[in-house]
Amino acid sequence: MEILVQNLSKKFRQEFVIQSFTYSFHSGNSYAITGPNGSGKSTLLQLIAQYTLPNKGSVEMVGIDDELAYSQITYAAPYVELIEEYTLQEHLELLKKNKYLPPSASIESFEAFIDLQPNRFKLIKNYSSGMRQKIKLGFALLSDRPVLLLDEPTTNFDEQAKEWFFKRLNDQREKLIIIASNEISEITFCSEKISISDFK
Ligand SMILES: Nc1ncnc2c1ncn2[C@@H]1O[C@H](COP(=O)(O)OP(=O)(O)OP(=O)(O)O)[C@@H](O)[C@H]1O
């Protein structure tokens, strides 16, 4: 899998957040997008995910029909919300229906995957913020889609949850992983670093 990004530029009102970003991302590699607060890391991730459109340039998933690009991507970010009124089981069933999770995913396997004590009737909104983050990342990591885009994945995590995350992520090294981050452990995990300040 290759994601080819060419001459990507994005501006809000009259100000460019990203200018002429060109890069080729490949499966089997992990990429950290770094830069100060407000520098455009999340915007770049959203452009790569094709959640938002650029003012100039293009994002191409080489060999994949544009219409199907979204079905290759798993995306976890603070602004991508879970459905808070659902239980974990209802949420899991929805994601299976949408083909985000494989048909084989079960509530038991998911609870084991994220080290969660079963509580089938608890609504998502009643979990702590750290647990909600873990559920969100658990869904992303259990998905069998080949591209994994993560925005500040370990925010809210204690040491044990961080350890869980990096172990699970390390098992997915064959994927194309892009992490927008300023967190040293997330940046260190990645094989390539991209400074957004180089594209201003
Ligand atoms: N929808 C929007 N409308 C207007 N401005 C926006 C919008 N989205 C982002 N911006 C602006 O674009 C700039 C880059 O924001 P972005 O969230 O991409 O930065 P970031 O590097 O991810 O920041 P942080 O490290 O704080 O998460 C900021 O100045 C932000 O205010």
The ligand as an SDF file (V2000), in Angstrom:
LIG
                    3D

 31 33  0  0  0  0  0  0  0  0999 V2000
  -12.0100   24.0450   10.7050 N   0  0  0  0  0  0  0  0  0  0  0  0
  -11.1380   25.0310   10.9750 C   0  0  0  0  0  0  0  0  0  0  0  0
  -11.4500   26.3230   10.7360 N   0  0  0  0  0  0  0  0  0  0  0  0
  -10.5760   27.3190   10.9730 C   0  0  0  0  0  0  0  0  0  0  0  0
   -9.3160   27.1200   11.4230 N   0  0  0  0  0  0  0  0  0  0  0  0
   -8.9420   25.8640   11.6750 C   0  0  0  0  0  0  0  0  0  0  0  0
   -9.8240   24.7500   11.4730 C   0  0  0  0  0  0  0  0  0  0  0  0
   -9.1630   23.6140   11.7880 N   0  0  0  0  0  0  0  0  0  0  0  0
   -7.9310   24.0040   12.2000 C   0  0  0  0  0  0  0  0  0  0  0  0
   -7.7970   25.3350   12.1220 N   0  0  0  0  0  0  0  0  0  0  0  0
   -6.5970   26.0980   12.4510 C   0  0  0  0  0  0  0  0  0  0  0  0
   -5.4970   25.5220   11.7720 O   0  0  0  0  0  0  0  0  0  0  0  0
   -4.3330   25.5580   12.5830 C   0  0  0  0  0  0  0  0  0  0  0  0
   -3.7720   24.1550   12.7210 C   0  0  0  0  0  0  0  0  0  0  0  0
   -4.6480   23.3710   13.5530 O   0  0  0  0  0  0  0  0  0  0  0  0
   -4.3610   21.8480   13.8650 P   0  0  0  0  0  0  0  0  0  0  0  0
   -5.4260   21.3970   14.7870 O   0  0  0  0  0  0  0  0  0  0  0  0
   -4.1780   21.1210   12.5970 O   0  0  0  0  0  0  0  0  0  0  0  0
   -2.9480   21.9490   14.6190 O   0  0  0  0  0  0  0  0  0  0  0  0
   -2.1700   20.8430   15.4970 P   0  0  0  0  0  0  0  0  0  0  0  0
   -0.7410   20.9590   15.1240 O   0  0  0  0  0  0  0  0  0  0  0  0
   -2.8240   19.5270   15.3330 O   0  0  0  0  0  0  0  0  0  0  0  0
   -2.4070   21.3940   16.9760 O   0  0  0  0  0  0  0  0  0  0  0  0
   -2.3620   20.6600   18.4270 P   0  0  0  0  0  0  0  0  0  0  0  0
   -0.9470   20.1940   18.6380 O   0  0  0  0  0  0  0  0  0  0  0  0
   -2.7530   21.7530   19.3540 O   0  0  0  0  0  0  0  0  0  0  0  0
   -3.3550   19.5300   18.3840 O   0  0  0  0  0  0  0  0  0  0  0  0
   -4.7470   26.2090   13.9100 C   0  0  0  0  0  0  0  0  0  0  0  0
   -4.4200   27.5840   13.8630 O   0  0  0  0  0  0  0  0  0  0  0  0
   -6.2450   26.0190   13.9320 C   0  0  0  0  0  0  0  0  0  0  0  0
   -6.8780   27.0360   14.6500 O   0  0  0  0  0  0  0  0  0  0  0  0
  1  2  1  0
  2  3  1  0
  2  7  2  0
  3  4  2  0
  4  5  1  0
  5  6  2  0
  6  7  1  0
  6 10  1  0
  7  8  1  0
  8  9  2  0
  9 10  1  0
 10 11  1  0
 11 12  1  0
 11 30  1  0
 12 13  1  0
 13 14  1  0
 13 28  1  0
 14 15  1  0
 15 16  1  0
 16 17  2  0
 16 18  1  0
 16 19  1  0
 19 20  1  0
 20 21  2  0
 20 22  1  0
 20 23  1  0
 23 24  1  0
 24 25  2  0
 24 26  1  0
 24 27  1  0
 28 29  1  0
 28 30  1  0
 30 31  1  0
M  END
$$$$
